[in-house]
Amino acid sequence: MSSYFTDLAQQYIDGEWRPGTGSWDIIDFNPYDGEKLASITIATVDEVDDAYRAAERAQKKWGATNAYARRAVFEKALAVIDEREEEITEVIISELGGTRLKAAFELHLVREFLRESVQLALRPEGKIIPSPVDGKENRLYRVPVGVVGVISPFNFPFLLSVKSVAPALALGNGVVLKPHQNTPIAGGSLVAKIFEEAGLPGGLLNVVITDIAEIGDAFIEHPVPKVISFTGSDKVGRHVATVCAANFKRSVLELGGNSALVVLEDADIDYAVDAAVFSRFVHQGQVCMAANRVLVDRSIEAEFTEKFVAKVKKLKTGDPRDPQTVIGPVINSSQADALSGVVEQAITEGATALLHGTTTDNLVEPSVLTGVPADSDLLRQEVFGPVVFLVPFDGEEEAVRIVNDTPYGLSGAVHTADIERGVNFAKQIDTGMFHVNDGTVHDEPLVPFGGEKHSGIGRLNGETTVDSFTTTKWISVQHGRSRFPF
């Protein structure tokens, strides 16, 4: 077991590692074998306040630091990750139940986002805007918002913490990070340790490991942060947005999804099968962009279904340390029970299980279901695990209607031999992202990432990250003399 689980089982506040002072501990378990990885005494409201005040103090100097000097920290952070790659991989496998393939995928994306943060420090640009007033010069400055609060989820905790933390810091802000209770090391302490070793000044990044049962809304209500970046469920996201609005804060919300991968009648069926299997089952299907639904034109339904089920049957479920394992454990027993419930509900409603996986502890084998009634709520909700619904359709118009018949709008994909047909199809789907002849699971540093409807508000990556973590300030200069009416 990595020493990180003993060394980093603490709060990180104002540049110091210290225990929390709460009255109970968060127990960090390995979801595969139930091994106790760490015990962390939770942070209290007072420690949340300490963290925000430390970030506020440290940000003043950091925000005034030359952007070229700031970016050196991110270059060093990349070097630290390279040096610690095997230890970080061990954390992802042990704490998340991620496979080695998943760990490598997450590390690759973290590196890409850190490389972009190196450049992001230099990205904000000012403008001079013409004025109708003689002698006046209007200057627009891009300035840090001050302090950003980040709340990260359990599925890609290392990536989804870094994805907000790194650009917020690069743009001159202080940060307080609250990781998910199931992934306090990968999503919290590990990030702090990497930046500490990279030379980030103390106080700029703080990590509080806690629970709303202890702190309530203190993390998002606190007066210091001006932006809250939250990744998680739409139910919690709605609450975060409400509290932020009541406290005059901005919120960036990356929420759930119910993506569809659509296979038109002219698609390359074998390729579409590969894309669909990856899109549903990467990291056990615990991905907001995962293809919950696979829609297939009825004319090719039989061939696609046969090949799809055959490929899914070959996916190995088991120990995430085994390089042959594709399906590791889901994060906890509640998730496992919920997934079993989804399968049983679908069958009760009249669906046919083409593949009915068993559940052993947190290991949930894949299930492939067809014939789910068109009016079933299951087709409209997010299913966070290795369960997939195959849905036939007759023609593009019906496919568009089915894809859009959900409160979510995050990602999706369509497969066709005609690229422009695919693009025209994508334009009709109410999502923030859609992919032609590819999978549904993608994230790139420069491309705006985010959803429509219940899948979120705002965007991250590239220029949209600058918009999220800076604000515009107007400073006018009167070179002549203004005339006043009195």
TAHUDA-V34553 format. One record per residue. SS is DSSP state (helix for helix, strand for strand, loop for the rest). Layout:
SS
SS
This chain:
loop
loop
loop
helix
helix
helix
helix
loop
loop
loop
strand
strand
strand
loop
loop
strand
strand
strand
loop
loop
loop
loop
loop
loop
strand
strand
strand
strand
strand
loop
loop
loop
loop
loop
loop
strand
strand
strand
strand
strand
strand
loop
loop
loop
helix
helix
helix
helix
helix
helix
helix
helix
helix
helix
helix
helix
helix
helix
helix
helix
helix
helix
helix
loop
loop
loop
helix
helix
helix
helix
helix
helix
helix
helix
helix
helix
helix
helix
helix
helix
helix
helix
helix
loop
helix
helix
helix
helix
helix
helix
helix
helix
helix
helix
helix
helix
loop
loop
loop
helix
helix
helix
helix
helix
helix
helix
helix
helix
helix
helix
helix
helix
helix
helix
helix
helix
helix
helix
helix
helix
loop
loop
loop
loop
loop
loop
strand
strand
strand
loop
loop
loop
loop
loop
loop
strand
strand
strand
strand
strand
strand
strand
strand
strand
loop
loop
strand
strand
strand
strand
strand
loop
loop
loop
loop
loop
helix
helix
helix
helix
helix
helix
helix
helix
helix
helix
helix
helix
helix
helix
loop
loop
loop
strand
strand
strand
strand
strand
loop
loop
helix
helix
helix
loop
helix
helix
helix
helix
helix
helix
helix
helix
helix
helix
helix
helix
helix
loop
loop
loop
loop
loop
loop
loop
strand
strand
strand
loop
loop
loop
loop
helix
helix
helix
helix
loop
loop
helix
helix
helix
helix
loop
loop
loop
loop
loop
strand
strand
strand
strand
strand
loop
loop
helix
helix
helix
helix
helix
helix
helix
helix
helix
helix
helix
helix
helix
loop
loop
loop
strand
strand
strand
strand
strand
loop
loop
loop
loop
strand
strand
strand
strand
strand
loop
loop
loop
loop
loop
helix
helix
helix
helix
helix
helix
helix
helix
helix
helix
helix
helix
helix
helix
helix
helix
helix
loop
loop
loop
loop
loop
strand
strand
strand
strand
strand
strand
strand
helix
helix
helix
helix
helix
helix
helix
helix
helix
helix
helix
helix
helix
helix
helix
helix
loop
loop
loop
strand
loop
loop
loop
loop
loop
loop
loop
loop
loop
strand
loop
loop
loop
loop
loop
helix
helix
helix
helix
helix
helix
helix
helix
helix
helix
helix
helix
helix
helix
helix
helix
loop
loop
loop
strand
strand
strand
strand
loop
loop
loop
strand
strand
loop
loop
strand
strand
loop
loop
strand
strand
strand
strand
loop
loop
loop
loop
loop
loop
helix
helix
helix
loop
loop
loop
loop
loop
loop
loop
strand
strand
strand
strand
strand
strand
strand
loop
loop
helix
helix
helix
helix
helix
helix
helix
helix
helix
loop
loop
loop
strand
strand
loop
loop
loop
strand
strand
strand
loop
loop
loop
helix
helix
helix
helix
helix
helix
helix
helix
helix
loop
loop
loop
loop
loop
loop
loop
strand
strand
loop
loop
loop
loop
loop
loop
loop
loop
loop
loop
loop
loop
strand
loop
loop
strand
strand
loop
loop
strand
strand
loop
loop
strand
loop
helix
helix
helix
helix
helix
helix
helix
helix
strand
strand
strand
strand
strand
strand
strand
strand
strand
loop
loop
loop
loop
loop
loop
loop
loop
